[in-house]
Amino acid sequence: IPLERHTFATTVTLTQGVPLETVSKMLGHTRVDTTQIYAKVTNEKIDADTKRLDSKISERFTIAI
């Protein structure tokens, strides 16, 4: 059974950390906005990205109080 474009774009790639621009190229799209039709950002993806960003920020900056 072939993967649907929605499943591939969302579950297989985006939720695994593949950037939207890369997913766009993988799907053969010339425009990222076309990919956005298929790829949905899930709450889990937002949570993982937020945690990753927080970790990177805390590695580079310290807050002096």
mmCIF file of the N, C-alpha and C atoms, coordinates in Angstrom:
data_MODEL
# 
_entry.id   MODEL 
# 
loop_
_atom_site.group_PDB 
_atom_site.id 
_atom_site.type_symbol 
_atom_site.label_atom_id 
_atom_site.label_alt_id 
_atom_site.label_comp_id 
_atom_site.label_asym_id 
_atom_site.label_entity_id 
_atom_site.label_seq_id 
_atom_site.pdbx_PDB_ins_code 
_atom_site.Cartn_x 
_atom_site.Cartn_y 
_atom_site.Cartn_z 
_atom_site.occupancy 
_atom_site.B_iso_or_equiv 
_atom_site.pdbx_formal_charge 
_atom_site.auth_seq_id 
_atom_site.auth_comp_id 
_atom_site.auth_asym_id 
_atom_site.auth_atom_id 
_atom_site.pdbx_PDB_model_num 
ATOM 1   N N  . ILE A 1 1  ? 0.859  -1.179 0.000  1.00 0.00 ? 1  ILE A N  1 
ATOM 2   C CA . ILE A 1 1  ? 0.000  0.000  0.000  1.00 0.00 ? 1  ILE A CA 1 
ATOM 3   C C  . ILE A 1 1  ? 0.905  1.242  0.000  1.00 0.00 ? 1  ILE A C  1 
ATOM 4   N N  . PRO A 1 2  ? 0.779  2.085  -0.999 1.00 0.00 ? 2  PRO A N  1 
ATOM 5   C CA . PRO A 1 2  ? 1.615  3.295  -1.019 1.00 0.00 ? 2  PRO A CA 1 
ATOM 6   C C  . PRO A 1 2  ? 1.167  4.295  0.046  1.00 0.00 ? 2  PRO A C  1 
ATOM 7   N N  . LEU A 1 3  ? 2.143  4.996  0.600  1.00 0.00 ? 3  LEU A N  1 
ATOM 8   C CA . LEU A 1 3  ? 1.819  6.036  1.575  1.00 0.00 ? 3  LEU A CA 1 
ATOM 9   C C  . LEU A 1 3  ? 1.107  7.186  0.888  1.00 0.00 ? 3  LEU A C  1 
ATOM 10  N N  . GLU A 1 4  ? 0.117  7.712  1.546  1.00 0.00 ? 4  GLU A N  1 
ATOM 11  C CA . GLU A 1 4  ? -0.521 8.923  1.043  1.00 0.00 ? 4  GLU A CA 1 
ATOM 12  C C  . GLU A 1 4  ? 0.438  10.083 1.244  1.00 0.00 ? 4  GLU A C  1 
ATOM 13  N N  . ARG A 1 5  ? 0.327  11.099 0.405  1.00 0.00 ? 5  ARG A N  1 
ATOM 14  C CA . ARG A 1 5  ? 1.200  12.263 0.500  1.00 0.00 ? 5  ARG A CA 1 
ATOM 15  C C  . ARG A 1 5  ? 1.071  12.946 1.861  1.00 0.00 ? 5  ARG A C  1 
ATOM 16  N N  . HIS A 1 6  ? -0.146 12.986 2.398  1.00 0.00 ? 6  HIS A N  1 
ATOM 17  C CA . HIS A 1 6  ? -0.358 13.608 3.710  1.00 0.00 ? 6  HIS A CA 1 
ATOM 18  C C  . HIS A 1 6  ? 0.420  12.849 4.788  1.00 0.00 ? 6  HIS A C  1 
ATOM 19  N N  . THR A 1 7  ? 0.310  11.519 4.775  1.00 0.00 ? 7  THR A N  1 
ATOM 20  C CA . THR A 1 7  ? 0.985  10.695 5.768  1.00 0.00 ? 7  THR A CA 1 
ATOM 21  C C  . THR A 1 7  ? 2.494  10.835 5.647  1.00 0.00 ? 7  THR A C  1 
ATOM 22  N N  . PHE A 1 8  ? 3.002  10.770 4.426  1.00 0.00 ? 8  PHE A N  1 
ATOM 23  C CA . PHE A 1 8  ? 4.440  10.902 4.213  1.00 0.00 ? 8  PHE A CA 1 
ATOM 24  C C  . PHE A 1 8  ? 4.929  12.254 4.698  1.00 0.00 ? 8  PHE A C  1 
ATOM 25  N N  . ALA A 1 9  ? 4.246  13.313 4.272  1.00 0.00 ? 9  ALA A N  1 
ATOM 26  C CA . ALA A 1 9  ? 4.690  14.673 4.597  1.00 0.00 ? 9  ALA A CA 1 
ATOM 27  C C  . ALA A 1 9  ? 4.621  14.952 6.086  1.00 0.00 ? 9  ALA A C  1 
ATOM 28  N N  . THR A 1 10 ? 3.595  14.466 6.750  1.00 0.00 ? 10 THR A N  1 
ATOM 29  C CA . THR A 1 10 ? 3.415  14.772 8.166  1.00 0.00 ? 10 THR A CA 1 
ATOM 30  C C  . THR A 1 10 ? 4.109  13.761 9.065  1.00 0.00 ? 10 THR A C  1 
ATOM 31  N N  . THR A 1 11 ? 3.748  12.513 8.941  1.00 0.00 ? 11 THR A N  1 
ATOM 32  C CA . THR A 1 11 ? 4.213  11.491 9.874  1.00 0.00 ? 11 THR A CA 1 
ATOM 33  C C  . THR A 1 11 ? 5.629  11.022 9.595  1.00 0.00 ? 11 THR A C  1 
ATOM 34  N N  . VAL A 1 12 ? 5.928  10.761 8.349  1.00 0.00 ? 12 VAL A N  1 
ATOM 35  C CA . VAL A 1 12 ? 7.230  10.188 8.022  1.00 0.00 ? 12 VAL A CA 1 
ATOM 36  C C  . VAL A 1 12 ? 8.334  11.233 8.055  1.00 0.00 ? 12 VAL A C  1 
ATOM 37  N N  . THR A 1 13 ? 8.046  12.449 7.653  1.00 0.00 ? 13 THR A N  1 
ATOM 38  C CA . THR A 1 13 ? 9.121  13.436 7.544  1.00 0.00 ? 13 THR A CA 1 
ATOM 39  C C  . THR A 1 13 ? 9.067  14.526 8.609  1.00 0.00 ? 13 THR A C  1 
ATOM 40  N N  . LEU A 1 14 ? 8.040  15.336 8.623  1.00 0.00 ? 14 LEU A N  1 
ATOM 41  C CA . LEU A 1 14 ? 8.006  16.488 9.535  1.00 0.00 ? 14 LEU A CA 1 
ATOM 42  C C  . LEU A 1 14 ? 8.134  16.096 11.000 1.00 0.00 ? 14 LEU A C  1 
ATOM 43  N N  . THR A 1 15 ? 7.403  15.087 11.424 1.00 0.00 ? 15 THR A N  1 
ATOM 44  C CA . THR A 1 15 ? 7.469  14.707 12.837 1.00 0.00 ? 15 THR A CA 1 
ATOM 45  C C  . THR A 1 15 ? 8.805  14.089 13.203 1.00 0.00 ? 15 THR A C  1 
ATOM 46  N N  . GLN A 1 16 ? 9.607  13.733 12.207 1.00 0.00 ? 16 GLN A N  1 
ATOM 47  C CA . GLN A 1 16 ? 10.936 13.189 12.451 1.00 0.00 ? 16 GLN A CA 1 
ATOM 48  C C  . GLN A 1 16 ? 12.021 14.248 12.327 1.00 0.00 ? 16 GLN A C  1 
ATOM 49  N N  . GLY A 1 17 ? 11.603 15.505 12.165 1.00 0.00 ? 17 GLY A N  1 
ATOM 50  C CA . GLY A 1 17 ? 12.558 16.597 12.170 1.00 0.00 ? 17 GLY A CA 1 
ATOM 51  C C  . GLY A 1 17 ? 13.067 17.042 10.808 1.00 0.00 ? 17 GLY A C  1 
ATOM 52  N N  . VAL A 1 18 ? 12.501 16.501 9.741  1.00 0.00 ? 18 VAL A N  1 
ATOM 53  C CA . VAL A 1 18 ? 12.927 16.913 8.405  1.00 0.00 ? 18 VAL A CA 1 
ATOM 54  C C  . VAL A 1 18 ? 12.331 18.296 8.117  1.00 0.00 ? 18 VAL A C  1 
ATOM 55  N N  . PRO A 1 19 ? 13.145 19.261 7.716  1.00 0.00 ? 19 PRO A N  1 
ATOM 56  C CA . PRO A 1 19 ? 12.640 20.611 7.437  1.00 0.00 ? 19 PRO A CA 1 
ATOM 57  C C  . PRO A 1 19 ? 11.618 20.617 6.281  1.00 0.00 ? 19 PRO A C  1 
ATOM 58  N N  . LEU A 1 20 ? 10.670 21.529 6.372  1.00 0.00 ? 20 LEU A N  1 
ATOM 59  C CA . LEU A 1 20 ? 9.616  21.640 5.372  1.00 0.00 ? 20 LEU A CA 1 
ATOM 60  C C  . LEU A 1 20 ? 10.185 21.820 3.968  1.00 0.00 ? 20 LEU A C  1 
ATOM 61  N N  . GLU A 1 21 ? 11.254 22.581 3.851  1.00 0.00 ? 21 GLU A N  1 
ATOM 62  C CA . GLU A 1 21 ? 11.856 22.814 2.532  1.00 0.00 ? 21 GLU A CA 1 
ATOM 63  C C  . GLU A 1 21 ? 12.381 21.506 1.931  1.00 0.00 ? 21 GLU A C  1 
ATOM 64  N N  . THR A 1 22 ? 12.928 20.649 2.774  1.00 0.00 ? 22 THR A N  1 
ATOM 65  C CA . THR A 1 22 ? 13.414 19.353 2.308  1.00 0.00 ? 22 THR A CA 1 
ATOM 66  C C  . THR A 1 22 ? 12.253 18.456 1.906  1.00 0.00 ? 22 THR A C  1 
ATOM 67  N N  . VAL A 1 23 ? 11.198 18.447 2.711  1.00 0.00 ? 23 VAL A N  1 
ATOM 68  C CA . VAL A 1 23 ? 10.003 17.664 2.390  1.00 0.00 ? 23 VAL A CA 1 
ATOM 69  C C  . VAL A 1 23 ? 9.448  18.112 1.041  1.00 0.00 ? 23 VAL A C  1 
ATOM 70  N N  . SER A 1 24 ? 9.450  19.408 0.815  1.00 0.00 ? 24 SER A N  1 
ATOM 71  C CA . SER A 1 24 ? 8.956  19.962 -0.441 1.00 0.00 ? 24 SER A CA 1 
ATOM 72  C C  . SER A 1 24 ? 9.710  19.373 -1.629 1.00 0.00 ? 24 SER A C  1 
ATOM 73  N N  . LYS A 1 25 ? 11.021 19.354 -1.528 1.00 0.00 ? 25 LYS A N  1 
ATOM 74  C CA . LYS A 1 25 ? 11.847 18.787 -2.606 1.00 0.00 ? 25 LYS A CA 1 
ATOM 75  C C  . LYS A 1 25 ? 11.609 17.285 -2.747 1.00 0.00 ? 25 LYS A C  1 
ATOM 76  N N  . MET A 1 26 ? 11.456 16.590 -1.627 1.00 0.00 ? 26 MET A N  1 
ATOM 77  C CA . MET A 1 26 ? 11.225 15.140 -1.670 1.00 0.00 ? 26 MET A CA 1 
ATOM 78  C C  . MET A 1 26 ? 9.921  14.806 -2.389 1.00 0.00 ? 26 MET A C  1 
ATOM 79  N N  . LEU A 1 27 ? 8.929  15.676 -2.227 1.00 0.00 ? 27 LEU A N  1 
ATOM 80  C CA . LEU A 1 27 ? 7.637  15.457 -2.873 1.00 0.00 ? 27 LEU A CA 1 
ATOM 81  C C  . LEU A 1 27 ? 7.608  15.971 -4.315 1.00 0.00 ? 27 LEU A C  1 
ATOM 82  N N  . GLY A 1 28 ? 8.705  16.604 -4.740 1.00 0.00 ? 28 GLY A N  1 
ATOM 83  C CA . GLY A 1 28 ? 8.781  17.095 -6.108 1.00 0.00 ? 28 GLY A CA 1 
ATOM 84  C C  . GLY A 1 28 ? 8.085  18.429 -6.331 1.00 0.00 ? 28 GLY A C  1 
ATOM 85  N N  . HIS A 1 29 ? 7.864  19.160 -5.251 1.00 0.00 ? 29 HIS A N  1 
ATOM 86  C CA . HIS A 1 29 ? 7.206  20.456 -5.366 1.00 0.00 ? 29 HIS A CA 1 
ATOM 87  C C  . HIS A 1 29 ? 8.237  21.546 -5.670 1.00 0.00 ? 29 HIS A C  1 
ATOM 88  N N  . THR A 1 30 ? 7.821  22.519 -6.453 1.00 0.00 ? 30 THR A N  1 
ATOM 89  C CA . THR A 1 30 ? 8.700  23.657 -6.721 1.00 0.00 ? 30 THR A CA 1 
ATOM 90  C C  . THR A 1 30 ? 8.440  24.790 -5.734 1.00 0.00 ? 30 THR A C  1 
ATOM 91  N N  . ARG A 1 31 ? 7.302  24.733 -5.066 1.00 0.00 ? 31 ARG A N  1 
ATOM 92  C CA . ARG A 1 31 ? 6.941  25.781 -4.104 1.00 0.00 ? 31 ARG A CA 1 
ATOM 93  C C  . ARG A 1 31 ? 6.583  25.150 -2.761 1.00 0.00 ? 31 ARG A C  1 
ATOM 94  N N  . VAL A 1 32 ? 7.122  25.727 -1.693 1.00 0.00 ? 32 VAL A N  1 
ATOM 95  C CA . VAL A 1 32 ? 6.862  25.209 -0.349 1.00 0.00 ? 32 VAL A CA 1 
ATOM 96  C C  . VAL A 1 32 ? 5.384  25.319 0.011  1.00 0.00 ? 32 VAL A C  1 
ATOM 97  N N  . ASP A 1 33 ? 4.698  26.337 -0.484 1.00 0.00 ? 33 ASP A N  1 
ATOM 98  C CA . ASP A 1 33 ? 3.280  26.472 -0.131 1.00 0.00 ? 33 ASP A CA 1 
ATOM 99  C C  . ASP A 1 33 ? 2.444  25.309 -0.671 1.00 0.00 ? 33 ASP A C  1 
ATOM 100 N N  . THR A 1 34 ? 2.899  24.670 -1.729 1.00 0.00 ? 34 THR A N  1 
ATOM 101 C CA . THR A 1 34 ? 2.221  23.465 -2.210 1.00 0.00 ? 34 THR A CA 1 
ATOM 102 C C  . THR A 1 34 ? 2.382  22.352 -1.188 1.00 0.00 ? 34 THR A C  1 
ATOM 103 N N  . THR A 1 35 ? 3.558  22.222 -0.629 1.00 0.00 ? 35 THR A N  1 
ATOM 104 C CA . THR A 1 35 ? 3.831  21.192 0.377  1.00 0.00 ? 35 THR A CA 1 
ATOM 105 C C  . THR A 1 35 ? 2.979  21.414 1.614  1.00 0.00 ? 35 THR A C  1 
ATOM 106 N N  . GLN A 1 36 ? 2.726  22.660 1.955  1.00 0.00 ? 36 GLN A N  1 
ATOM 107 C CA . GLN A 1 36 ? 1.936  22.964 3.146  1.00 0.00 ? 36 GLN A CA 1 
ATOM 108 C C  . GLN A 1 36 ? 0.510  22.427 3.042  1.00 0.00 ? 36 GLN A C  1 
ATOM 109 N N  . ILE A 1 37 ? 0.046  22.163 1.851  1.00 0.00 ? 37 ILE A N  1 
ATOM 110 C CA . ILE A 1 37 ? -1.279 21.554 1.669  1.00 0.00 ? 37 ILE A CA 1 
ATOM 111 C C  . ILE A 1 37 ? -1.273 20.139 2.241  1.00 0.00 ? 37 ILE A C  1 
ATOM 112 N N  . TYR A 1 38 ? -0.166 19.429 2.061  1.00 0.00 ? 38 TYR A N  1 
ATOM 113 C CA . TYR A 1 38 ? -0.058 18.034 2.488  1.00 0.00 ? 38 TYR A CA 1 
ATOM 114 C C  . TYR A 1 38 ? 0.484  17.865 3.891  1.00 0.00 ? 38 TYR A C  1 
ATOM 115 N N  . ALA A 1 39 ? 1.381  18.740 4.289  1.00 0.00 ? 39 ALA A N  1 
ATOM 116 C CA . ALA A 1 39 ? 2.059  18.607 5.576  1.00 0.00 ? 39 ALA A CA 1 
ATOM 117 C C  . ALA A 1 39 ? 1.350  19.421 6.642  1.00 0.00 ? 39 ALA A C  1 
ATOM 118 N N  . LYS A 1 40 ? 0.950  18.766 7.675  1.00 0.00 ? 40 LYS A N  1 
ATOM 119 C CA . LYS A 1 40 ? 0.282  19.439 8.785  1.00 0.00 ? 40 LYS A CA 1 
ATOM 120 C C  . LYS A 1 40 ? 1.194  19.420 10.005 1.00 0.00 ? 40 LYS A C  1 
ATOM 121 N N  . VAL A 1 41 ? 1.353  20.555 10.626 1.00 0.00 ? 41 VAL A N  1 
ATOM 122 C CA . VAL A 1 41 ? 2.173  20.643 11.826 1.00 0.00 ? 41 VAL A CA 1 
ATOM 123 C C  . VAL A 1 41 ? 1.321  20.182 13.003 1.00 0.00 ? 41 VAL A C  1 
ATOM 124 N N  . THR A 1 42 ? 1.774  19.126 13.654 1.00 0.00 ? 42 THR A N  1 
ATOM 125 C CA . THR A 1 42 ? 1.029  18.571 14.782 1.00 0.00 ? 42 THR A CA 1 
ATOM 126 C C  . THR A 1 42 ? 1.473  19.240 16.085 1.00 0.00 ? 42 THR A C  1 
ATOM 127 N N  . ASN A 1 43 ? 0.661  19.093 17.101 1.00 0.00 ? 43 ASN A N  1 
ATOM 128 C CA . ASN A 1 43 ? 1.020  19.628 18.420 1.00 0.00 ? 43 ASN A CA 1 
ATOM 129 C C  . ASN A 1 43 ? 2.300  18.975 18.933 1.00 0.00 ? 43 ASN A C  1 
ATOM 130 N N  . GLU A 1 44 ? 2.485  17.697 18.624 1.00 0.00 ? 44 GLU A N  1 
ATOM 131 C CA . GLU A 1 44 ? 3.693  16.995 19.043 1.00 0.00 ? 44 GLU A CA 1 
ATOM 132 C C  . GLU A 1 44 ? 4.926  17.600 18.376 1.00 0.00 ? 44 GLU A C  1 
ATOM 133 N N  . LYS A 1 45 ? 4.803  17.974 17.112 1.00 0.00 ? 45 LYS A N  1 
ATOM 134 C CA . LYS A 1 45 ? 5.907  18.595 16.384 1.00 0.00 ? 45 LYS A CA 1 
ATOM 135 C C  . LYS A 1 45 ? 6.233  19.956 16.988 1.00 0.00 ? 45 LYS A C  1 
ATOM 136 N N  . ILE A 1 46 ? 5.225  20.726 17.296 1.00 0.00 ? 46 ILE A N  1 
ATOM 137 C CA . ILE A 1 46 ? 5.441  22.036 17.918 1.00 0.00 ? 46 ILE A CA 1 
ATOM 138 C C  . ILE A 1 46 ? 6.144  21.862 19.256 1.00 0.00 ? 46 ILE A C  1 
ATOM 139 N N  . ASP A 1 47 ? 5.704  20.899 20.047 1.00 0.00 ? 47 ASP A N  1 
ATOM 140 C CA . ASP A 1 47 ? 6.306  20.649 21.354 1.00 0.00 ? 47 ASP A CA 1 
ATOM 141 C C  . ASP A 1 47 ? 7.770  20.239 21.209 1.00 0.00 ? 47 ASP A C  1 
ATOM 142 N N  . ALA A 1 48 ? 8.062  19.330 20.295 1.00 0.00 ? 48 ALA A N  1 
ATOM 143 C CA . ALA A 1 48 ? 9.443  18.875 20.095 1.00 0.00 ? 48 ALA A CA 1 
ATOM 144 C C  . ALA A 1 48 ? 10.327 20.011 19.600 1.00 0.00 ? 48 ALA A C  1 
ATOM 145 N N  . ASP A 1 49 ? 9.826  20.815 18.677 1.00 0.00 ? 49 ASP A N  1 
ATOM 146 C CA . ASP A 1 49 ? 10.610 21.935 18.156 1.00 0.00 ? 49 ASP A CA 1 
ATOM 147 C C  . ASP A 1 49 ? 10.869 22.985 19.230 1.00 0.00 ? 49 ASP A C  1 
ATOM 148 N N  . THR A 1 50 ? 9.874  23.225 20.075 1.00 0.00 ? 50 THR A N  1 
ATOM 149 C CA . THR A 1 50 ? 10.026 24.194 21.157 1.00 0.00 ? 50 THR A CA 1 
ATOM 150 C C  . THR A 1 50 ? 11.079 23.720 22.148 1.00 0.00 ? 50 THR A C  1 
ATOM 151 N N  . LYS A 1 51 ? 11.053 22.441 22.480 1.00 0.00 ? 51 LYS A N  1 
ATOM 152 C CA . LYS A 1 51 ? 12.050 21.885 23.406 1.00 0.00 ? 51 LYS A CA 1 
ATOM 153 C C  . LYS A 1 51 ? 13.447 21.953 22.798 1.00 0.00 ? 51 LYS A C  1 
ATOM 154 N N  . ARG A 1 52 ? 13.563 21.646 21.509 1.00 0.00 ? 52 ARG A N  1 
ATOM 155 C CA . ARG A 1 52 ? 14.862 21.701 20.833 1.00 0.00 ? 52 ARG A CA 1 
ATOM 156 C C  . ARG A 1 52 ? 15.400 23.126 20.826 1.00 0.00 ? 52 ARG A C  1 
ATOM 157 N N  . LEU A 1 53 ? 14.540 24.091 20.540 1.00 0.00 ? 53 LEU A N  1 
ATOM 158 C CA . LEU A 1 53 ? 14.941 25.497 20.537 1.00 0.00 ? 53 LEU A CA 1 
ATOM 159 C C  . LEU A 1 53 ? 15.367 25.939 21.930 1.00 0.00 ? 53 LEU A C  1 
ATOM 160 N N  . ASP A 1 54 ? 14.598 25.568 22.937 1.00 0.00 ? 54 ASP A N  1 
ATOM 161 C CA . ASP A 1 54 ? 14.927 25.924 24.314 1.00 0.00 ? 54 ASP A CA 1 
ATOM 162 C C  . ASP A 1 54 ? 16.296 25.378 24.706 1.00 0.00 ? 54 ASP A C  1 
ATOM 163 N N  . SER A 1 55 ? 16.570 24.152 24.307 1.00 0.00 ? 55 SER A N  1 
ATOM 164 C CA . SER A 1 55 ? 17.855 23.539 24.606 1.00 0.00 ? 55 SER A CA 1 
ATOM 165 C C  . SER A 1 55 ? 19.003 24.284 23.929 1.00 0.00 ? 55 SER A C  1 
ATOM 166 N N  . LYS A 1 56 ? 18.821 24.639 22.669 1.00 0.00 ? 56 LYS A N  1 
ATOM 167 C CA . LYS A 1 56 ? 19.870 25.365 21.946 1.00 0.00 ? 56 LYS A CA 1 
ATOM 168 C C  . LYS A 1 56 ? 20.097 26.746 22.535 1.00 0.00 ? 56 LYS A C  1 
ATOM 169 N N  . ILE A 1 57 ? 19.024 27.416 22.919 1.00 0.00 ? 57 ILE A N  1 
ATOM 170 C CA . ILE A 1 57 ? 19.154 28.750 23.518 1.00 0.00 ? 57 ILE A CA 1 
ATOM 171 C C  . ILE A 1 57 ? 19.886 28.652 24.854 1.00 0.00 ? 57 ILE A C  1 
ATOM 172 N N  . SER A 1 58 ? 19.528 27.673 25.668 1.00 0.00 ? 58 SER A N  1 
ATOM 173 C CA . SER A 1 58 ? 20.158 27.560 26.987 1.00 0.00 ? 58 SER A CA 1 
ATOM 174 C C  . SER A 1 58 ? 21.627 27.164 26.893 1.00 0.00 ? 58 SER A C  1 
ATOM 175 N N  . GLU A 1 59 ? 22.025 26.522 25.792 1.00 0.00 ? 59 GLU A N  1 
ATOM 176 C CA . GLU A 1 59 ? 23.437 26.187 25.594 1.00 0.00 ? 59 GLU A CA 1 
ATOM 177 C C  . GLU A 1 59 ? 24.266 27.438 25.272 1.00 0.00 ? 59 GLU A C  1 
ATOM 178 N N  . ARG A 1 60 ? 23.661 28.415 24.640 1.00 0.00 ? 60 ARG A N  1 
ATOM 179 C CA . ARG A 1 60 ? 24.405 29.587 24.162 1.00 0.00 ? 60 ARG A CA 1 
ATOM 180 C C  . ARG A 1 60 ? 24.303 30.811 25.064 1.00 0.00 ? 60 ARG A C  1 
ATOM 181 N N  . PHE A 1 61 ? 23.210 30.898 25.793 1.00 0.00 ? 61 PHE A N  1 
ATOM 182 C CA . PHE A 1 61 ? 22.968 32.110 26.584 1.00 0.00 ? 61 PHE A CA 1 
ATOM 183 C C  . PHE A 1 61 ? 22.688 31.759 28.026 1.00 0.00 ? 61 PHE A C  1 
ATOM 184 N N  . THR A 1 62 ? 23.094 32.665 28.902 1.00 0.00 ? 62 THR A N  1 
ATOM 185 C CA . THR A 1 62 ? 22.727 32.521 30.310 1.00 0.00 ? 62 THR A CA 1 
ATOM 186 C C  . THR A 1 62 ? 22.000 33.787 30.723 1.00 0.00 ? 62 THR A C  1 
ATOM 187 N N  . ILE A 1 63 ? 21.110 33.614 31.643 1.00 0.00 ? 63 ILE A N  1 
ATOM 188 C CA . ILE A 1 63 ? 20.339 34.762 32.127 1.00 0.00 ? 63 ILE A CA 1 
ATOM 189 C C  . ILE A 1 63 ? 20.915 35.163 33.485 1.00 0.00 ? 63 ILE A C  1 
ATOM 190 N N  . ALA A 1 64 ? 21.371 36.404 33.565 1.00 0.00 ? 64 ALA A N  1 
ATOM 191 C CA . ALA A 1 64 ? 21.914 36.916 34.820 1.00 0.00 ? 64 ALA A CA 1 
ATOM 192 C C  . ALA A 1 64 ? 20.815 37.713 35.524 1.00 0.00 ? 64 ALA A C  1 
ATOM 193 N N  . ILE A 1 65 ? 20.551 37.339 36.734 1.00 0.00 ? 65 ILE A N  1 
ATOM 194 C CA . ILE A 1 65 ? 19.507 38.037 37.504 1.00 0.00 ? 65 ILE A CA 1 
ATOM 195 C C  . ILE A 1 65 ? 20.158 38.785 38.645 1.00 0.00 ? 65 ILE A C  1 
# 
